[in-house]
Amino acid sequence: MDMNCQIKDCSQDPGAESVGMTGLMLCPEHARSVEAGEHWMREPDTGTVLLGDQVPPLVVAISGSAVSGDPGGMVLRLTTAATHGASHIEVLLSAQELVMLDGVLERYVPAGTEI
């Protein structure tokens, strides 16, 4: 059976072994990157593995402010960090979107996690 490295867009042979505790089948170049601590993630919808610059940037700061208007709600400010530098994002969340965000956070934040 032909297998390729599991990293998105890589067609290299992964060799015979998986990488450490990840269980990923990676080519030698990508295996070295993962073992060196480069960020990686498995896309939830496709199972494709992203590495390095393919991984969405990490959020390093979050703030928010209530706003009135049409629609009112909250301006959510995110600062992200990636290899190419920081980025600032502002989004307006209506009351309905805040309820949706609360549901997402409730589902994915482990029980007992202190925020």
N, CA, C and O atoms as CSV, one atom per row, in Angstrom:
chain,resi,resn,atom,element,x,y,z
A,1,MET,N,N,0.845,-1.180,0.000
A,1,MET,CA,C,0.000,0.000,0.000
A,1,MET,C,C,0.886,1.237,0.000
A,1,MET,O,O,1.796,1.349,0.821
A,2,ASP,N,N,0.628,2.158,-0.908
A,2,ASP,CA,C,1.371,3.415,-0.989
A,2,ASP,C,C,0.875,4.366,0.085
A,2,ASP,O,O,-0.327,4.601,0.209
A,3,MET,N,N,1.801,4.911,0.860
A,3,MET,CA,C,1.441,5.916,1.860
A,3,MET,C,C,2.331,7.119,1.676
A,3,MET,O,O,3.498,6.995,1.303
A,4,ASN,N,N,1.781,8.266,1.934
A,4,ASN,CA,C,2.540,9.508,1.909
A,4,ASN,C,C,2.603,10.071,3.313
A,4,ASN,O,O,1.821,9.689,4.184
A,5,CYS,N,N,3.528,10.971,3.526
A,5,CYS,CA,C,3.601,11.751,4.746
A,5,CYS,C,C,2.222,12.366,4.986
A,5,CYS,O,O,1.559,12.778,4.034
A,6,GLN,N,N,1.782,12.433,6.242
A,6,GLN,CA,C,0.442,12.934,6.552
A,6,GLN,C,C,0.319,14.448,6.538
A,6,GLN,O,O,-0.789,14.967,6.672
A,7,ILE,N,N,1.421,15.176,6.378
A,7,ILE,CA,C,1.355,16.633,6.348
A,7,ILE,C,C,0.717,17.080,5.035
A,7,ILE,O,O,1.029,16.545,3.970
A,8,LYS,N,N,-0.169,18.055,5.119
A,8,LYS,CA,C,-0.870,18.574,3.951
A,8,LYS,C,C,0.116,18.934,2.839
A,8,LYS,O,O,1.116,19.611,3.076
A,9,ASP,N,N,-0.177,18.475,1.639
A,9,ASP,CA,C,0.582,18.766,0.420
A,9,ASP,C,C,1.958,18.116,0.363
A,9,ASP,O,O,2.754,18.475,-0.505
A,10,CYS,N,N,2.270,17.178,1.248
A,10,CYS,CA,C,3.552,16.482,1.183
A,10,CYS,C,C,3.336,15.110,0.549
A,10,CYS,O,O,2.436,14.373,0.953
A,11,SER,N,N,4.139,14.773,-0.420
A,11,SER,CA,C,4.012,13.485,-1.097
A,11,SER,C,C,5.212,12.579,-0.839
A,11,SER,O,O,5.396,11.576,-1.528
A,12,GLN,N,N,6.030,12.934,0.156
A,12,GLN,CA,C,7.221,12.139,0.478
A,12,GLN,C,C,6.836,10.858,1.215
A,12,GLN,O,O,5.788,10.787,1.858
A,13,ASP,N,N,7.690,9.859,1.113
A,13,ASP,CA,C,7.526,8.590,1.806
A,13,ASP,C,C,7.749,8.812,3.300
A,13,ASP,O,O,8.753,9.411,3.683
A,14,PRO,N,N,6.829,8.340,4.158
A,14,PRO,CA,C,6.999,8.561,5.586
A,14,PRO,C,C,8.015,7.630,6.235
A,14,PRO,O,O,8.353,7.833,7.402
A,15,GLY,N,N,8.504,6.645,5.549
A,15,GLY,CA,C,9.406,5.690,6.185
A,15,GLY,C,C,8.597,4.663,6.947
A,15,GLY,O,O,7.403,4.497,6.695
A,16,ALA,N,N,9.229,3.980,7.868
A,16,ALA,CA,C,8.594,2.833,8.512
A,16,ALA,C,C,8.000,3.133,9.881
A,16,ALA,O,O,7.222,2.325,10.389
A,17,GLU,N,N,8.337,4.259,10.496
A,17,GLU,CA,C,7.903,4.483,11.867
A,17,GLU,C,C,7.103,5.769,12.018
A,17,GLU,O,O,7.275,6.729,11.266
A,18,SER,N,N,6.223,5.756,13.016
A,18,SER,CA,C,5.489,6.971,13.338
A,18,SER,C,C,6.330,7.812,14.286
A,18,SER,O,O,7.309,7.333,14.857
A,19,VAL,N,N,5.941,9.064,14.446
A,19,VAL,CA,C,6.708,10.002,15.265
A,19,VAL,C,C,6.199,10.007,16.693
A,19,VAL,O,O,5.066,10.414,16.952
A,20,GLY,N,N,7.030,9.558,17.622
A,20,GLY,CA,C,6.764,9.660,19.048
A,20,GLY,C,C,5.334,9.349,19.443
A,20,GLY,O,O,4.722,8.407,18.940
A,21,MET,N,N,4.816,10.157,20.351
A,21,MET,CA,C,3.471,9.968,20.887
A,21,MET,C,C,2.385,10.452,19.930
A,21,MET,O,O,1.202,10.213,20.172
A,22,THR,N,N,2.769,11.127,18.849
A,22,THR,CA,C,1.765,11.674,17.945
A,22,THR,C,C,1.091,10.590,17.121
A,22,THR,O,O,-0.074,10.730,16.749
A,23,GLY,N,N,1.809,9.513,16.831
A,23,GLY,CA,C,1.274,8.466,15.971
A,23,GLY,C,C,1.203,8.866,14.518
A,23,GLY,O,O,0.614,8.148,13.710
A,24,LEU,N,N,1.795,10.007,14.162
A,24,LEU,CA,C,1.750,10.482,12.787
A,24,LEU,C,C,2.800,9.783,11.942
A,24,LEU,O,O,3.912,9.526,12.402
A,25,MET,N,N,2.440,9.481,10.707
A,25,MET,CA,C,3.395,8.933,9.751
A,25,MET,C,C,3.926,10.117,8.947
A,25,MET,O,O,3.209,10.702,8.136
A,26,LEU,N,N,5.205,10.466,9.185
A,26,LEU,CA,C,5.782,11.666,8.592
A,26,LEU,C,C,7.073,11.339,7.857
A,26,LEU,O,O,7.791,10.405,8.216
A,27,CYS,N,N,7.354,12.124,6.823
A,27,CYS,CA,C,8.639,12.019,6.141
A,27,CYS,C,C,9.718,12.514,7.108
A,27,CYS,O,O,9.400,13.200,8.080
A,28,PRO,N,N,10.979,12.181,6.860
A,28,PRO,CA,C,12.039,12.597,7.791
A,28,PRO,C,C,12.075,14.102,8.063
A,28,PRO,O,O,12.277,14.514,9.206
A,29,GLU,N,N,11.883,14.924,7.037
A,29,GLU,CA,C,11.928,16.387,7.226
A,29,GLU,C,C,10.840,16.857,8.188
A,29,GLU,O,O,11.111,17.634,9.103
A,30,HIS,N,N,9.609,16.388,7.983
A,30,HIS,CA,C,8.509,16.814,8.848
A,30,HIS,C,C,8.618,16.178,10.230
A,30,HIS,O,O,8.230,16.795,11.222
A,31,ALA,N,N,9.133,14.971,10.309
A,31,ALA,CA,C,9.348,14.331,11.612
A,31,ALA,C,C,10.313,15.167,12.454
A,31,ALA,O,O,10.083,15.363,13.647
A,32,ARG,N,N,11.384,15.655,11.843
A,32,ARG,CA,C,12.344,16.503,12.574
A,32,ARG,C,C,11.657,17.777,13.063
A,32,ARG,O,O,11.902,18.225,14.183
A,33,SER,N,N,10.805,18.357,12.230
A,33,SER,CA,C,10.105,19.592,12.619
A,33,SER,C,C,9.197,19.356,13.820
A,33,SER,O,O,9.188,20.150,14.761
A,34,VAL,N,N,8.436,18.269,13.789
A,34,VAL,CA,C,7.529,17.959,14.903
A,34,VAL,C,C,8.338,17.662,16.164
A,34,VAL,O,O,8.000,18.144,17.245
A,35,GLU,N,N,9.392,16.879,16.032
A,35,GLU,CA,C,10.222,16.546,17.195
A,35,GLU,C,C,10.921,17.778,17.763
A,35,GLU,O,O,11.237,17.815,18.953
A,36,ALA,N,N,11.165,18.785,16.928
A,36,ALA,CA,C,11.796,20.023,17.381
A,36,ALA,C,C,10.796,20.970,18.051
A,36,ALA,O,O,11.180,22.024,18.558
A,37,GLY,N,N,9.505,20.592,18.051
A,37,GLY,CA,C,8.502,21.396,18.741
A,37,GLY,C,C,7.697,22.329,17.870
A,37,GLY,O,O,6.969,23.176,18.386
A,38,GLU,N,N,7.812,22.193,16.543
A,38,GLU,CA,C,7.006,23.050,15.667
A,38,GLU,C,C,5.523,22.720,15.872
A,38,GLU,O,O,5.155,21.558,16.046
A,39,HIS,N,N,4.686,23.749,15.850
A,39,HIS,CA,C,3.247,23.552,16.049
A,39,HIS,C,C,2.664,22.717,14.921
A,39,HIS,O,O,3.031,22.871,13.757
A,40,TRP,N,N,1.751,21.833,15.290
A,40,TRP,CA,C,1.031,21.040,14.303
A,40,TRP,C,C,-0.375,20.798,14.827
A,40,TRP,O,O,-0.632,20.900,16.027
A,41,MET,N,N,-1.271,20.480,13.921
A,41,MET,CA,C,-2.645,20.147,14.312
A,41,MET,C,C,-3.288,19.300,13.226
A,41,MET,O,O,-2.910,19.359,12.056
A,42,ARG,N,N,-4.270,18.512,13.645
A,42,ARG,CA,C,-5.064,17.727,12.710
A,42,ARG,C,C,-6.365,18.487,12.470
A,42,ARG,O,O,-7.078,18.816,13.419
A,43,GLU,N,N,-6.681,18.772,11.189
A,43,GLU,CA,C,-7.923,19.476,10.880
A,43,GLU,C,C,-9.098,18.595,11.288
A,43,GLU,O,O,-9.129,17.412,10.951
A,44,PRO,N,N,-10.066,19.161,12.012
A,44,PRO,CA,C,-11.170,18.340,12.516
A,44,PRO,C,C,-12.072,17.773,11.417
A,44,PRO,O,O,-12.616,16.681,11.581
A,45,ASP,N,N,-12.240,18.477,10.323
A,45,ASP,CA,C,-13.166,18.017,9.283
A,45,ASP,C,C,-12.548,17.003,8.332
A,45,ASP,O,O,-13.235,16.092,7.870
A,46,THR,N,N,-11.256,17.150,8.033
A,46,THR,CA,C,-10.629,16.306,7.018
A,46,THR,C,C,-9.593,15.339,7.575
A,46,THR,O,O,-9.251,14.359,6.914
A,47,GLY,N,N,-9.088,15.596,8.778
A,47,GLY,CA,C,-8.029,14.767,9.335
A,47,GLY,C,C,-6.653,15.097,8.776
A,47,GLY,O,O,-5.659,14.489,9.172
A,48,THR,N,N,-6.591,16.056,7.859
A,48,THR,CA,C,-5.314,16.490,7.296
A,48,THR,C,C,-4.468,17.107,8.398
A,48,THR,O,O,-4.988,17.797,9.275
A,49,VAL,N,N,-3.166,16.859,8.353
A,49,VAL,CA,C,-2.262,17.396,9.366
A,49,VAL,C,C,-1.597,18.657,8.825
A,49,VAL,O,O,-1.003,18.652,7.746
A,50,LEU,N,N,-1.709,19.729,9.592
A,50,LEU,CA,C,-1.079,21.002,9.252
A,50,LEU,C,C,0.149,21.186,10.128
A,50,LEU,O,O,0.168,20.751,11.279
A,51,LEU,N,N,1.174,21.831,9.583
A,51,LEU,CA,C,2.425,22.009,10.304
A,51,LEU,C,C,2.979,23.407,10.057
A,51,LEU,O,O,2.907,23.928,8.944
A,52,GLY,N,N,3.528,24.003,11.103
A,52,GLY,CA,C,4.210,25.291,10.961
A,52,GLY,C,C,3.280,26.394,10.482
A,52,GLY,O,O,2.254,26.664,11.105
A,53,ASP,N,N,3.643,27.031,9.372
A,53,ASP,CA,C,2.855,28.147,8.834
A,53,ASP,C,C,1.470,27.744,8.373
A,53,ASP,O,O,0.617,28.610,8.175
A,54,GLN,N,N,1.216,26.441,8.192
A,54,GLN,CA,C,-0.118,25.975,7.794
A,54,GLN,C,C,-1.099,26.042,8.970
A,54,GLN,O,O,-2.310,26.114,8.761
A,55,VAL,N,N,-0.584,26.019,10.204
A,55,VAL,CA,C,-1.414,26.038,11.410
A,55,VAL,C,C,-1.947,27.449,11.608
A,55,VAL,O,O,-1.181,28.408,11.513
A,56,PRO,N,N,-3.243,27.603,11.882
A,56,PRO,CA,C,-3.762,28.952,12.164
A,56,PRO,C,C,-2.978,29.589,13.310
A,56,PRO,O,O,-2.485,28.885,14.192
A,57,PRO,N,N,-2.861,30.912,13.299
A,57,PRO,CA,C,-2.073,31.579,14.344
A,57,PRO,C,C,-2.696,31.405,15.729
A,57,PRO,O,O,-3.910,31.257,15.867
A,58,LEU,N,N,-1.846,31.425,16.738
A,58,LEU,CA,C,-2.295,31.334,18.122
A,58,LEU,C,C,-2.819,32.681,18.599
A,58,LEU,O,O,-2.277,33.727,18.242
A,59,VAL,N,N,-3.868,32.654,19.403
A,59,VAL,CA,C,-4.370,33.872,20.035
A,59,VAL,C,C,-3.531,34.117,21.283
A,59,VAL,O,O,-3.409,33.241,22.140
A,60,VAL,N,N,-2.952,35.319,21.381
A,60,VAL,CA,C,-2.097,35.649,22.524
A,60,VAL,C,C,-2.716,36.699,23.441
A,60,VAL,O,O,-2.237,36.908,24.556
A,61,ALA,N,N,-3.773,37.360,22.981
A,61,ALA,CA,C,-4.467,38.342,23.821
A,61,ALA,C,C,-5.915,38.454,23.359
A,61,ALA,O,O,-6.210,38.394,22.166
A,62,ILE,N,N,-6.811,38.618,24.332
A,62,ILE,CA,C,-8.244,38.746,24.043
A,62,ILE,C,C,-8.802,39.866,24.918
A,62,ILE,O,O,-8.477,39.966,26.101
A,63,SER,N,N,-9.646,40.705,24.318
A,63,SER,CA,C,-10.380,41.695,25.102
A,63,SER,C,C,-11.718,41.922,24.411
A,63,SER,O,O,-11.913,41.531,23.260
A,64,GLY,N,N,-12.621,42.551,25.124
A,64,GLY,CA,C,-13.924,42.826,24.548
A,64,GLY,C,C,-14.563,44.032,25.193
A,64,GLY,O,O,-14.232,44.402,26.320
A,65,SER,N,N,-15.489,44.645,24.463
A,65,SER,CA,C,-16.225,45.805,24.968
A,65,SER,C,C,-17.669,45.708,24.516
A,65,SER,O,O,-17.954,45.387,23.362
A,66,ALA,N,N,-18.573,45.989,25.438
A,66,ALA,CA,C,-19.991,46.043,25.078
A,66,ALA,C,C,-20.224,47.276,24.214
A,66,ALA,O,O,-19.641,48.332,24.460
A,67,VAL,N,N,-21.068,47.142,23.213
A,67,VAL,CA,C,-21.398,48.264,22.335
A,67,VAL,C,C,-22.899,48.342,22.145
A,67,VAL,O,O,-23.601,47.331,22.149
A,68,SER,N,N,-23.379,49.583,21.975
A,68,SER,CA,C,-24.782,49.771,21.618
A,68,SER,C,C,-24.827,50.122,20.147
A,68,SER,O,O,-23.839,50.581,19.575
A,69,GLY,N,N,-25.963,49.907,19.548
A,69,GLY,CA,C,-26.115,50.182,18.128
A,69,GLY,C,C,-27.019,49.149,17.498
A,69,GLY,O,O,-27.752,48.449,18.196
A,70,ASP,N,N,-26.971,49.053,16.204
A,70,ASP,CA,C,-27.797,48.091,15.487
A,70,ASP,C,C,-26.907,47.298,14.534
A,70,ASP,O,O,-26.639,47.797,13.441
A,71,PRO,N,N,-26.441,46.126,14.862
A,71,PRO,CA,C,-26.790,45.427,16.113
A,71,PRO,C,C,-25.867,45.840,17.245
A,71,PRO,O,O,-24.716,46.217,17.022
A,72,GLY,N,N,-26.380,45.766,18.452
A,72,GLY,CA,C,-25.535,45.936,19.623
A,72,GLY,C,C,-24.876,44.597,19.929
A,72,GLY,O,O,-25.061,43.617,19.208
A,73,GLY,N,N,-24.124,44.574,20.984
A,73,GLY,CA,C,-23.480,43.330,21.373
A,73,GLY,C,C,-22.123,43.590,21.967
A,73,GLY,O,O,-21.991,44.325,22.945
A,74,MET,N,N,-21.120,42.991,21.380
A,74,MET,CA,C,-19.770,43.113,21.908
A,74,MET,C,C,-18.766,43.146,20.760
A,74,MET,O,O,-18.883,42.399,19.789
A,75,VAL,N,N,-17.778,44.030,20.893
A,75,VAL,CA,C,-16.640,43.994,19.983
A,75,VAL,C,C,-15.598,43.107,20.646
A,75,VAL,O,O,-15.132,43.398,21.747
A,76,LEU,N,N,-15.241,42.041,19.978
A,76,LEU,CA,C,-14.234,41.108,20.459
A,76,LEU,C,C,-12.929,41.413,19.743
A,76,LEU,O,O,-12.878,41.451,18.514
A,77,ARG,N,N,-11.878,41.631,20.519
A,77,ARG,CA,C,-10.562,41.943,19.942
A,77,ARG,C,C,-9.606,40.786,20.221
A,77,ARG,O,O,-9.440,40.367,21.367
A,78,LEU,N,N,-8.986,40.281,19.170
A,78,LEU,CA,C,-8.021,39.191,19.282
A,78,LEU,C,C,-6.679,39.652,18.741
A,78,LEU,O,O,-6.609,40.310,17.703
A,79,THR,N,N,-5.634,39.309,19.438
A,79,THR,CA,C,-4.287,39.512,18.920
A,79,THR,C,C,-3.712,38.125,18.704
A,79,THR,O,O,-3.697,37.297,19.615
A,80,THR,N,N,-3.239,37.880,17.494
A,80,THR,CA,C,-2.675,36.581,17.170
A,80,THR,C,C,-1.184,36.715,16.912
A,80,THR,O,O,-0.689,37.791,16.579
A,81,ALA,N,N,-0.486,35.613,17.070
A,81,ALA,CA,C,0.952,35.590,16.806
A,81,ALA,C,C,1.240,34.429,15.870
A,81,ALA,O,O,0.781,33.308,16.090
A,82,ALA,N,N,1.991,34.705,14.843
A,82,ALA,CA,C,2.441,33.691,13.897
A,82,ALA,C,C,3.881,34.020,13.543
A,82,ALA,O,O,4.419,35.037,13.980
A,83,THR,N,N,4.494,33.165,12.759
A,83,THR,CA,C,5.898,33.374,12.415
A,83,THR,C,C,6.110,34.681,11.661
A,83,THR,O,O,7.206,35.240,11.697
A,84,HIS,N,N,5.078,35.177,10.977
A,84,HIS,CA,C,5.215,36.415,10.209
A,84,HIS,C,C,4.852,37.662,11.024
A,84,HIS,O,O,4.860,38.767,10.482
A,85,GLY,N,N,4.535,37.507,12.317
A,85,GLY,CA,C,4.270,38.658,13.167
A,85,GLY,C,C,2.874,38.650,13.759
A,85,GLY,O,O,2.068,37.764,13.476
A,86,ALA,N,N,2.602,39.647,14.582
A,86,ALA,CA,C,1.307,39.763,15.258
A,86,ALA,C,C,0.266,40.363,14.329
A,86,ALA,O,O,0.579,41.131,13.419
A,87,SER,N,N,-0.974,39.992,14.585
A,87,SER,CA,C,-2.089,40.527,13.829
A,87,SER,C,C,-3.206,40.862,14.810
A,87,SER,O,O,-3.401,40.151,15.796
A,88,HIS,N,N,-3.934,41.932,14.548
A,88,HIS,CA,C,-5.032,42.356,15.406
A,88,HIS,C,C,-6.332,42.216,14.629
A,88,HIS,O,O,-6.449,42.676,13.493
A,89,ILE,N,N,-7.316,41.566,15.271
A,89,ILE,CA,C,-8.599,41.299,14.631
A,89,ILE,C,C,-9.701,41.819,15.544
A,89,ILE,O,O,-9.679,41.579,16.751
A,90,GLU,N,N,-10.657,42.526,14.973
A,90,GLU,CA,C,-11.840,42.963,15.715
A,90,GLU,C,C,-13.069,42.432,15.004
A,90,GLU,O,O,-13.190,42.536,13.784
A,91,VAL,N,N,-13.989,41.856,15.785
A,91,VAL,CA,C,-15.258,41.392,15.224
A,91,VAL,C,C,-16.388,41.862,16.123
A,91,VAL,O,O,-16.239,41.939,17.342
A,92,LEU,N,N,-17.521,42.174,15.502
A,92,LEU,CA,C,-18.726,42.558,16.233
A,92,LEU,C,C,-19.590,41.324,16.389
A,92,LEU,O,O,-19.963,40.689,15.403
A,93,LEU,N,N,-19.910,40.986,17.634
A,93,LEU,CA,C,-20.758,39.840,17.919
A,93,LEU,C,C,-22.096,40.337,18.458
A,93,LEU,O,O,-22.149,41.059,19.453
A,94,SER,N,N,-23.166,39.945,17.792
A,94,SER,CA,C,-24.511,40.284,18.279
A,94,SER,C,C,-24.826,39.384,19.475
A,94,SER,O,O,-24.073,38.459,19.779
A,95,ALA,N,N,-25.944,39.663,20.148
A,95,ALA,CA,C,-26.352,38.843,21.295
A,95,ALA,C,C,-26.487,37.370,20.885
A,95,ALA,O,O,-26.081,36.478,21.629
A,96,GLN,N,N,-27.054,37.121,19.709
A,96,GLN,CA,C,-27.235,35.745,19.231
A,96,GLN,C,C,-25.872,35.067,18.999
A,96,GLN,O,O,-25.693,33.897,19.337
A,97,GLU,N,N,-24.938,35.793,18.433
A,97,GLU,CA,C,-23.603,35.224,18.199
A,97,GLU,C,C,-22.853,34.998,19.509
A,97,GLU,O,O,-22.064,34.058,19.611
A,98,LEU,N,N,-23.086,35.846,20.515
A,98,LEU,CA,C,-22.478,35.635,21.822
A,98,LEU,C,C,-22.985,34.348,22.464
A,98,LEU,O,O,-22.220,33.629,23.107
A,99,VAL,N,N,-24.269,34.057,22.291
A,99,VAL,CA,C,-24.837,32.799,22.798
A,99,VAL,C,C,-24.190,31.613,22.076
A,99,VAL,O,O,-23.868,30.605,22.706
A,100,MET,N,N,-23.999,31.731,20.748
A,100,MET,CA,C,-23.342,30.655,19.994
A,100,MET,C,C,-21.903,30.467,20.475
A,100,MET,O,O,-21.455,29.333,20.649
A,101,LEU,N,N,-21.177,31.566,20.690
A,101,LEU,CA,C,-19.791,31.487,21.167
A,101,LEU,C,C,-19.743,30.829,22.539
A,101,LEU,O,O,-18.863,30.010,22.804
A,102,ASP,N,N,-20.675,31.177,23.407
A,102,ASP,CA,C,-20.746,30.572,24.729
A,102,ASP,C,C,-20.915,29.055,24.609
A,102,ASP,O,O,-20.285,28.297,25.346
A,103,GLY,N,N,-21.767,28.617,23.681
A,103,GLY,CA,C,-21.979,27.186,23.473
A,103,GLY,C,C,-20.725,26.481,22.982
A,103,GLY,O,O,-20.423,25.369,23.415
A,104,VAL,N,N,-19.998,27.123,22.082
A,104,VAL,CA,C,-18.746,26.546,21.577
A,104,VAL,C,C,-17.734,26.428,22.706
A,104,VAL,O,O,-17.097,25.387,22.866
A,105,LEU,N,N,-17.585,27.484,23.485
A,105,LEU,CA,C,-16.628,27.457,24.585
A,105,LEU,C,C,-17.005,26.398,25.613
A,105,LEU,O,O,-16.140,25.692,26.131
A,106,GLU,N,N,-18.288,26.290,25.904
A,106,GLU,CA,C,-18.756,25.295,26.866
A,106,GLU,C,C,-18.417,23.878,26.394
A,106,GLU,O,O,-18.080,23.014,27.203
A,107,ARG,N,N,-18.507,23.647,25.093
A,107,ARG,CA,C,-18.248,22.317,24.542
A,107,ARG,C,C,-16.759,21.979,24.540
A,107,ARG,O,O,-16.394,20.823,24.749
A,108,TYR,N,N,-15.891,22.972,24.306
A,108,TYR,CA,C,-14.486,22.683,24.096
A,108,TYR,C,C,-13.563,23.024,25.263
A,108,TYR,O,O,-12.420,22.567,25.281
A,109,VAL,N,N,-14.014,23.802,26.227
A,109,VAL,CA,C,-13.183,24.091,27.391
A,109,VAL,C,C,-13.377,22.939,28.369
A,109,VAL,O,O,-14.500,22.676,28.801
A,110,PRO,N,N,-12.288,22.244,28.726
A,110,PRO,CA,C,-12.413,21.086,29.623
A,110,PRO,C,C,-13.052,21.473,30.950
A,110,PRO,O,O,-12.785,22.548,31.488
A,111,ALA,N,N,-13.897,20.590,31.471
A,111,ALA,CA,C,-14.540,20.825,32.761
A,111,ALA,C,C,-13.474,21.026,33.820
A,111,ALA,O,O,-12.455,20.334,33.827
A,112,GLY,N,N,-13.710,21.967,34.708
A,112,GLY,CA,C,-12.778,22.232,35.794
A,112,GLY,C,C,-11.641,23.178,35.432
A,112,GLY,O,O,-10.816,23.511,36.282
A,113,THR,N,N,-11.593,23.619,34.158
A,113,THR,CA,C,-10.553,24.544,33.750
A,113,THR,C,C,-10.840,25.909,34.352
A,113,THR,O,O,-11.947,26.435,34.234
A,114,GLU,N,N,-9.828,26.476,34.998
A,114,GLU,CA,C,-10.007,27.812,35.559
A,114,GLU,C,C,-9.625,28.841,34.515
A,114,GLU,O,O,-8.555,28.761,33.912
A,115,ILE,N,N,-10.500,29.800,34.306
A,115,ILE,CA,C,-10.264,30.840,33.316
A,115,ILE,C,C,-9.958,32.141,34.008
A,115,ILE,O,O,-9.728,33.153,33.346
